[in-house]
């Protein structure tokens, strides 16, 4: 079966069989996606993480379908209705819909009108009708009368109901009409009478219609949400006359002796059985596609958020701004440890500006602060202006930090464990400061769904969403690498091969031993077996350890190869690492072995040139327009600086430094046609935008991106 799966997956994904086979083998042995794509390139033909994930997903789908087919065959066999032809069709099919179509006539369901008629002995009459070679069907009805069907008309009706059900269960009929639904179905919506005021947010869909196959994912999700809330009536179907005519043409034989009867049955079969079933099926397909699109956008946004530039190891003062309750201020050392916390009241109603300035100046001097992080919530702009009005005794960079999800963290179990003696306001401020220093290390503590970079996140398949976002976090953590001696257990938890138990054990070992001196010590950590070590070691870093290679992404399994390179170059390891001139002279071909191929050797040499390099960019200071304080200050036609704080498949939302975000519709993102905003814009990108529309009443701002 596995060889068949390999063949099917290689055809579906257009990959070599060896690539698929080796990837499935590695996954079955417990290898993770980051490990496979980074350290097993020879086996996979250099497949990236996306391709490995697709193989894993498709393999899982085929395994589930195989189990479903086995259950279906068993069910039909128990009914004593399984013949060789049907069994062969089910075994040969790898299309979920086709398999379910084949099973439909044998599926256990509540009794239908047709089932009742069959029980009354009307099936032979139904077969006679469908044969279409008898023009005396009506006169034959009297032979089938019974207590439940005492008249000829009732007998004929019962036989037609049987025929309609049989027609609706034919795979050929369903597949023909399924194609019609897929290509020609129109999605329409109407407001539920009397719900106009309640449904104001769905105003665009009060009288809406669009070809379903062209409907954007955000529209599908909005329409389905409106229907679920009982505010919209939504329909997804092709033209009724076209569908019925297509079914009639399919059923009617050229020499039919009862065309009117067949036409009547076709109409009943479509309206009563096929249309509702196929509409539900198409709705489910559209929903799944919309979910996948929305989750894809969410995942890309999350990836960009997690990989946003870190400030690094600088002493940081962080402020969670506020008016009435004041601004909570914390001081963090270069490792993010809390040194001090205060509350200042520079804004109304207290307006203790002088005292607040004195406190901030003292803390900056006392704790040798190098950077200030200000949360972008309430009172953010006022606090930024206040801070920039203070003269410090040193150079201090000021940053505004996106605080989305900080309140979720501050009230979480994780925050209580980290700061049991402090309240939520202190924890929130610490989170803001740490987000500036290392966004990835801090954001892994928060459920990705709470960060606010998705759209319709509560409407999409939650299991699919969680799996995708978890994969994104794992990918980002392993792409950046983790400092084994400073990482929190929450960050370690996402390292390839390490789960919650091992992460906890690593922290305990670190406390007892005073830190790791080399990667090999990991094997002394309780429950760290050879497999977990293999998966994790390359993604963990040890700065200033006994082995310089431990601060690189070179895997310990390749240290022997590096030793050969050192010998060939005639230098020490200290002279080799970071020495591009020497490394460029090495010929990777001479180090190829059964264990190490050219792809891995090339990676090793590139890593040795810049060992431990952080793939993230450098952080930049950003400033909003100082004159812009509220939506009323915006001027149509004027250009303003902004930060992209959410990207959807219909455009990008931009923070202009005021309460309301502006929207750059996809049509205003570029002078050239684009089908996906992610082609030209990214989360947290600094942009210049022109205001093209301001609706103060609805608090909507329309923007156009000014291309550099």
CORCOR-V576322 format. One record per residue. N is the residue number from 0. PSI is psi in radians with two decimals (none if undefined). Layout:
# CORCOR-V576322
n=N psi=PSI
n=N psi=PSI
This chain:
# CORCOR-V576322
n=0 psi=-0.66
n=1 psi=-0.64
n=2 psi=-0.61
n=3 psi=-0.76
n=4 psi=-0.76
n=5 psi=-0.79
n=6 psi=-0.80
n=7 psi=-0.74
n=8 psi=-0.72
n=9 psi=-0.63
n=10 psi=-0.77
n=11 psi=-0.74
n=12 psi=0.04
n=13 psi=0.87
n=14 psi=2.82
n=15 psi=2.59
n=16 psi=-0.67
n=17 psi=-0.64
n=18 psi=-0.80
n=19 psi=-0.81
n=20 psi=-0.81
n=21 psi=-0.65
n=22 psi=-0.78
n=23 psi=-0.70
n=24 psi=-0.81
n=25 psi=-0.76
n=26 psi=-0.72
n=27 psi=-0.42
n=28 psi=0.03
n=29 psi=0.16
n=30 psi=2.54
n=31 psi=2.84
n=32 psi=-0.83
n=33 psi=-0.69
n=34 psi=-0.79
n=35 psi=-0.84
n=36 psi=-0.46
n=37 psi=-0.70
n=38 psi=0.08
n=39 psi=0.77
n=40 psi=-0.60
n=41 psi=-0.67
n=42 psi=-0.61
n=43 psi=-0.07
n=44 psi=0.62
n=45 psi=0.69
n=46 psi=2.46
n=47 psi=3.12
n=48 psi=-0.66
n=49 psi=-0.77
n=50 psi=-0.70
n=51 psi=-0.72
n=52 psi=-0.67
n=53 psi=-0.71
n=54 psi=-0.78
n=55 psi=-0.77
n=56 psi=-0.81
n=57 psi=-0.66
n=58 psi=-0.71
n=59 psi=-0.68
n=60 psi=-0.78
n=61 psi=-0.67
n=62 psi=-0.74
n=63 psi=-0.71
n=64 psi=-0.67
n=65 psi=-0.75
n=66 psi=-0.70
n=67 psi=-0.74
n=68 psi=-0.70
n=69 psi=-0.72
n=70 psi=-0.67
n=71 psi=-0.81
n=72 psi=-0.71
n=73 psi=-0.75
n=74 psi=-0.80
n=75 psi=-0.66
n=76 psi=-0.71
n=77 psi=-0.45
n=78 psi=-0.03
n=79 psi=0.66
n=80 psi=0.16
n=81 psi=2.09
n=82 psi=2.99
n=83 psi=-0.69
n=84 psi=-0.82
n=85 psi=-0.76
n=86 psi=-0.75
n=87 psi=-0.71
n=88 psi=-0.76
n=89 psi=-0.77
n=90 psi=-0.68
n=91 psi=-0.36
n=92 psi=2.40
n=93 psi=0.48
n=94 psi=2.07
n=95 psi=-0.75
n=96 psi=-0.73
n=97 psi=-0.74
n=98 psi=-0.78
n=99 psi=-0.59
n=100 psi=-0.74
n=101 psi=-0.53
n=102 psi=-0.37
n=103 psi=-0.80
n=104 psi=-0.32
n=105 psi=0.03
n=106 psi=2.37
n=107 psi=2.19
n=108 psi=2.87
n=109 psi=2.65
n=110 psi=2.30
n=111 psi=3.04
n=112 psi=-0.68
n=113 psi=-0.71
n=114 psi=-0.72
n=115 psi=-0.73
n=116 psi=-0.66
n=117 psi=-0.75
n=118 psi=-0.48
n=119 psi=0.07
n=120 psi=0.41
n=121 psi=-0.01
n=122 psi=-0.71
n=123 psi=-0.65
n=124 psi=-0.68
n=125 psi=-0.70
n=126 psi=-0.67
n=127 psi=-0.74
n=128 psi=-0.84
n=129 psi=-0.42
n=130 psi=-0.49
n=131 psi=0.39
n=132 psi=0.28
n=133 psi=2.10
n=134 psi=0.19
n=135 psi=0.56
n=136 psi=-0.79
n=137 psi=-0.74
n=138 psi=-0.33
n=139 psi=-0.23
n=140 psi=-0.58
n=141 psi=-0.47
n=142 psi=-0.24
n=143 psi=0.24
n=144 psi=2.62
n=145 psi=-3.12
n=146 psi=-0.72
n=147 psi=-0.39
n=148 psi=1.31
n=149 psi=-0.29
n=150 psi=2.82
n=151 psi=-0.71
n=152 psi=-0.73
n=153 psi=-0.63
n=154 psi=-0.83
n=155 psi=-0.72
n=156 psi=-0.80
n=157 psi=-0.74
n=158 psi=-0.67
n=159 psi=-0.62
n=160 psi=-0.65
n=161 psi=-0.85
n=162 psi=-0.74
n=163 psi=-0.75
n=164 psi=-0.76
n=165 psi=-0.74
n=166 psi=-0.75
n=167 psi=-0.32
n=168 psi=-0.04
n=169 psi=2.16
n=170 psi=-0.69
n=171 psi=-0.73
n=172 psi=-0.84
n=173 psi=-0.72
n=174 psi=-0.68
n=175 psi=-0.87
n=176 psi=-0.51
n=177 psi=-0.72
n=178 psi=-0.68
n=179 psi=-0.78
n=180 psi=-0.78
n=181 psi=-0.65
n=182 psi=-0.49
n=183 psi=-0.01
n=184 psi=2.42
n=185 psi=2.28
n=186 psi=2.15
n=187 psi=2.65
n=188 psi=2.53
n=189 psi=2.58
n=190 psi=2.42
n=191 psi=2.21
n=192 psi=2.31
n=193 psi=-0.02
n=194 psi=0.22
n=195 psi=-0.83
n=196 psi=-0.77
n=197 psi=-0.53
n=198 psi=0.40
n=199 psi=-0.66
n=200 psi=-0.26
n=201 psi=0.42
n=202 psi=-0.60
n=203 psi=-0.24
n=204 psi=0.30
n=205 psi=-0.56
n=206 psi=1.47
n=207 psi=2.49
n=208 psi=2.52
n=209 psi=2.60
n=210 psi=2.13
n=211 psi=-0.70
n=212 psi=-0.30
n=213 psi=-0.09
n=214 psi=2.30
n=215 psi=2.68
n=216 psi=-0.66
n=217 psi=-0.53
n=218 psi=-0.77
n=219 psi=-0.84
n=220 psi=-0.67
n=221 psi=-0.77
n=222 psi=-0.77
n=223 psi=-0.59
n=224 psi=-0.77
n=225 psi=-0.70
n=226 psi=-0.73
n=227 psi=-0.58
n=228 psi=0.01
n=229 psi=0.41
n=230 psi=-0.43
n=231 psi=2.56
n=232 psi=2.04
n=233 psi=2.35
n=234 psi=2.46
n=235 psi=1.73
n=236 psi=2.76
n=237 psi=3.11
n=238 psi=2.22
n=239 psi=-0.78
n=240 psi=-0.72
n=241 psi=-0.77
n=242 psi=-0.80
n=243 psi=-0.73
n=244 psi=-0.70
n=245 psi=-0.71
n=246 psi=-0.73
n=247 psi=-0.81
n=248 psi=-0.62
n=249 psi=-0.66
n=250 psi=-0.66
n=251 psi=2.23
n=252 psi=2.61
n=253 psi=-0.59
n=254 psi=0.46
n=255 psi=2.35
n=256 psi=-0.12
n=257 psi=1.01
n=258 psi=-0.67
n=259 psi=-0.68
n=260 psi=-0.74
n=261 psi=-0.71
n=262 psi=-0.72
n=263 psi=-0.75
n=264 psi=-0.72
n=265 psi=-0.76
n=266 psi=-0.76
n=267 psi=-0.77
n=268 psi=-0.72
n=269 psi=-0.93
n=270 psi=-0.68
n=271 psi=-0.56
n=272 psi=-0.91
n=273 psi=-0.81
n=274 psi=-0.90
n=275 psi=-0.72
n=276 psi=-0.84
n=277 psi=-0.51
n=278 psi=-0.75
n=279 psi=-0.72
n=280 psi=-0.79
n=281 psi=-0.70
n=282 psi=-0.75
n=283 psi=-0.73
n=284 psi=-0.78
n=285 psi=-0.70
n=286 psi=-0.78
n=287 psi=-0.76
n=288 psi=-0.74
n=289 psi=-0.72
n=290 psi=-0.84
n=291 psi=-0.72
n=292 psi=-0.83
n=293 psi=-0.72
n=294 psi=-0.63
n=295 psi=-0.78
n=296 psi=-0.79
n=297 psi=-0.79
n=298 psi=-0.74
n=299 psi=-0.75
n=300 psi=-0.75
n=301 psi=-0.74
n=302 psi=-0.79
n=303 psi=-0.62
n=304 psi=-0.80
n=305 psi=-0.52
n=306 psi=0.27
n=307 psi=2.68
n=308 psi=2.34
n=309 psi=2.59
n=310 psi=-0.68
n=311 psi=-2.84
n=312 psi=1.36
n=313 psi=2.49
n=314 psi=2.23
n=315 psi=2.38
n=316 psi=2.20
n=317 psi=2.47
n=318 psi=2.21
n=319 psi=1.77
n=320 psi=2.74
n=321 psi=2.82
n=322 psi=-1.45
n=323 psi=-0.75
n=324 psi=-0.01
n=325 psi=3.12
n=326 psi=2.14
n=327 psi=2.23
n=328 psi=2.32
n=329 psi=2.63
n=330 psi=2.28
n=331 psi=2.50
n=332 psi=-3.09
n=333 psi=-0.25
n=334 psi=0.10
n=335 psi=0.18
n=336 psi=2.45
n=337 psi=2.18
n=338 psi=-0.62
n=339 psi=2.68
n=340 psi=2.51
n=341 psi=2.91
n=342 psi=2.29
n=343 psi=2.75
n=344 psi=1.19
n=345 psi=-0.20
n=346 psi=2.93
n=347 psi=2.63
n=348 psi=-0.29
n=349 psi=-0.78
n=350 psi=0.80
n=351 psi=1.05
n=352 psi=-0.81
n=353 psi=-0.81
n=354 psi=-0.71
n=355 psi=-0.74
n=356 psi=-0.74
n=357 psi=-0.76
n=358 psi=-0.78
n=359 psi=-0.79
n=360 psi=-0.76
n=361 psi=-0.78
n=362 psi=-0.73
n=363 psi=-0.73
n=364 psi=-0.85
n=365 psi=-0.75
n=366 psi=0.22
n=367 psi=0.85
n=368 psi=2.38
n=369 psi=-0.33
n=370 psi=2.63
n=371 psi=2.25
n=372 psi=2.22
n=373 psi=2.17
n=374 psi=2.58
n=375 psi=0.40
n=376 psi=-2.62
n=377 psi=2.36
n=378 psi=0.27
n=379 psi=-0.89
n=380 psi=-0.70
n=381 psi=-0.69
n=382 psi=-0.67
n=383 psi=-0.78
n=384 psi=-0.68
n=385 psi=-0.82
n=386 psi=-0.74
n=387 psi=-0.19
n=388 psi=-0.03
n=389 psi=2.36
n=390 psi=2.04
n=391 psi=2.84
n=392 psi=0.06
n=393 psi=2.97
n=394 psi=2.10
n=395 psi=2.10
n=396 psi=2.44
n=397 psi=2.27
n=398 psi=2.48
n=399 psi=2.22
n=400 psi=2.37
n=401 psi=2.06
n=402 psi=0.22
n=403 psi=2.20
n=404 psi=-0.17
n=405 psi=-0.65
n=406 psi=-0.56
n=407 psi=-0.78
n=408 psi=-0.81
n=409 psi=-0.45
n=410 psi=0.08
n=411 psi=2.90
n=412 psi=-0.66
n=413 psi=-0.81
n=414 psi=-0.68
n=415 psi=-0.63
n=416 psi=-0.67
n=417 psi=-0.71
n=418 psi=1.19
n=419 psi=-0.43
n=420 psi=-0.03
n=421 psi=2.71
n=422 psi=-3.14
n=423 psi=-0.52
n=424 psi=-0.70
n=425 psi=-0.78
n=426 psi=-0.70
n=427 psi=-0.74
n=428 psi=-0.68
n=429 psi=-0.75
n=430 psi=-0.70
n=431 psi=-0.78
n=432 psi=-0.75
n=433 psi=-0.52
n=434 psi=-0.58
n=435 psi=-0.76
n=436 psi=-0.80
n=437 psi=1.56
n=438 psi=-0.74
n=439 psi=-0.85
n=440 psi=-0.55
n=441 psi=-0.69
n=442 psi=-0.37
n=443 psi=-0.23
n=444 psi=-0.17
n=445 psi=2.42
n=446 psi=2.14
n=447 psi=-0.54
n=448 psi=-0.25
n=449 psi=-0.02
n=450 psi=-0.35
n=451 psi=0.61
n=452 psi=0.20
n=453 psi=-3.12
n=454 psi=2.45
n=455 psi=0.58
n=456 psi=-0.42
n=457 psi=-0.18
n=458 psi=-0.35
n=459 psi=2.91
n=460 psi=2.00
n=461 psi=-0.61
n=462 psi=-0.80
n=463 psi=-0.74
n=464 psi=-0.85
n=465 psi=-0.76
n=466 psi=-0.77
n=467 psi=-0.78
n=468 psi=-0.66
n=469 psi=-0.72
n=470 psi=-0.67
n=471 psi=-0.79
n=472 psi=-0.81
n=473 psi=-0.80
n=474 psi=-0.81
n=475 psi=-0.77
n=476 psi=-0.78
n=477 psi=-0.46
n=478 psi=-0.72
n=479 psi=-0.67
n=480 psi=2.74
n=481 psi=2.31
n=482 psi=1.98
n=483 psi=-0.48
n=484 psi=-0.11
n=485 psi=-0.29
n=486 psi=2.49
n=487 psi=2.86
n=488 psi=-0.45
n=489 psi=-0.61
n=490 psi=-0.76
n=491 psi=-0.57
n=492 psi=-0.48
n=493 psi=-0.03
n=494 psi=2.44
n=495 psi=2.20
n=496 psi=-0.12
n=497 psi=2.25
n=498 psi=-2.94
n=499 psi=-0.71
n=500 psi=-0.86
n=501 psi=-0.64
n=502 psi=-0.78
n=503 psi=-0.74
n=504 psi=-0.64
n=505 psi=-0.76
n=506 psi=-0.77
n=507 psi=-0.76
n=508 psi=-0.73
n=509 psi=-0.74
n=510 psi=-0.77
n=511 psi=-0.70
n=512 psi=-0.12
n=513 psi=0.39
n=514 psi=2.89
n=515 psi=2.36
n=516 psi=-0.43
n=517 psi=2.84
n=518 psi=-0.53
n=519 psi=-0.47
n=520 psi=-0.37
n=521 psi=-0.56
n=522 psi=-0.23
n=523 psi=-0.17
n=524 psi=2.27
n=525 psi=2.34
n=526 psi=0.15
n=527 psi=1.63
n=528 psi=3.06
n=529 psi=-0.67
n=530 psi=-0.82
n=531 psi=-0.69
n=532 psi=-0.79
n=533 psi=-0.78
n=534 psi=-0.62
n=535 psi=-0.62
n=536 psi=-0.76
n=537 psi=-0.34
n=538 psi=-0.03
n=539 psi=2.44
n=540 psi=2.51
n=541 psi=1.93
n=542 psi=2.42
n=543 psi=0.69
n=544 psi=-2.98
n=545 psi=-0.50
n=546 psi=1.96
n=547 psi=-0.55
n=548 psi=-0.31
n=549 psi=-0.22
n=550 psi=0.59
n=551 psi=3.06
n=552 psi=0.15
n=553 psi=2.20
n=554 psi=2.49
n=555 psi=-0.50
n=556 psi=-0.26
n=557 psi=0.12
n=558 psi=-0.62
n=559 psi=-0.61
n=560 psi=-0.72
n=561 psi=-0.64
n=562 psi=-0.69
n=563 psi=-0.65
n=564 psi=-0.73
n=565 psi=-0.77
n=566 psi=-0.75
n=567 psi=-0.62
n=568 psi=-0.30
n=569 psi=0.61
n=570 psi=3.04
n=571 psi=2.91
n=572 psi=-0.61
n=573 psi=-0.58
n=574 psi=-0.39
n=575 psi=-0.79
n=576 psi=2.19
n=577 psi=-0.01
n=578 psi=1.59
n=579 psi=-0.64
n=580 psi=-0.82
n=581 psi=-0.75
n=582 psi=-0.62
n=583 psi=-0.40
n=584 psi=-0.25
n=585 psi=2.43
n=586 psi=1.88
n=587 psi=-0.51
n=588 psi=-0.58
n=589 psi=-0.14
n=590 psi=0.07
n=591 psi=2.37
n=592 psi=-3.13
n=593 psi=-0.52
n=594 psi=-0.50
n=595 psi=2.11
n=596 psi=-3.12
n=597 psi=-0.71
n=598 psi=-0.80
n=599 psi=-0.73
n=600 psi=-0.71
n=601 psi=-0.75
n=602 psi=-0.77
n=603 psi=-0.83
n=604 psi=-0.74
n=605 psi=-0.68
n=606 psi=-0.67
n=607 psi=-0.44
n=608 psi=-0.67
n=609 psi=1.23
n=610 psi=2.40
n=611 psi=0.25
n=612 psi=2.31
n=613 psi=2.16
n=614 psi=-0.16
n=615 psi=2.68
n=616 psi=3.03
n=617 psi=2.53
n=618 psi=2.51
n=619 psi=2.51
n=620 psi=2.39
n=621 psi=2.49
n=622 psi=2.27
n=623 psi=2.93
n=624 psi=2.04
n=625 psi=-0.38
n=626 psi=-0.24
n=627 psi=1.97
n=628 psi=-0.57
n=629 psi=2.98
n=630 psi=-0.48
n=631 psi=-0.34
n=632 psi=-0.22
n=633 psi=2.47
n=634 psi=2.18
n=635 psi=2.32
n=636 psi=-0.22
n=637 psi=2.65
n=638 psi=2.42
n=639 psi=2.64
n=640 psi=2.59
n=641 psi=2.97
n=642 psi=2.26
n=643 psi=2.10
n=644 psi=0.02
n=645 psi=2.43
n=646 psi=2.23
n=647 psi=-3.14
n=648 psi=0.05
n=649 psi=0.05
n=650 psi=-2.89
n=651 psi=2.43
n=652 psi=2.43
n=653 psi=2.31
n=654 psi=2.07
n=655 psi=0.05
n=656 psi=0.15
n=657 psi=3.09
n=658 psi=-0.73
n=659 psi=2.42
n=660 psi=2.61
n=661 psi=2.73
n=662 psi=2.19
n=663 psi=1.86
n=664 psi=2.66
n=665 psi=-0.56
n=666 psi=-0.27
n=667 psi=0.22
n=668 psi=-0.47
n=669 psi=2.69
n=670 psi=-0.35
n=671 psi=2.78
n=672 psi=2.33
n=673 psi=2.58
n=674 psi=-0.25
n=675 psi=2.13
n=676 psi=-0.56
n=677 psi=-0.25
n=678 psi=-0.52
n=679 psi=-0.14
n=680 psi=2.63
n=681 psi=2.73
n=682 psi=2.40
n=683 psi=0.22
n=684 psi=2.47
n=685 psi=2.17
n=686 psi=2.76
n=687 psi=2.29
n=688 psi=2.57
n=689 psi=2.34
n=690 psi=2.14
n=691 psi=-0.24
n=692 psi=2.42
n=693 psi=2.09
n=694 psi=1.62
n=695 psi=-0.70
n=696 psi=-0.79
n=697 psi=-0.01
n=698 psi=0.81
n=699 psi=2.41
n=700 psi=2.10
n=701 psi=2.31
n=702 psi=2.79
n=703 psi=2.32
n=704 psi=2.28
n=705 psi=1.94
n=706 psi=2.45
n=707 psi=none
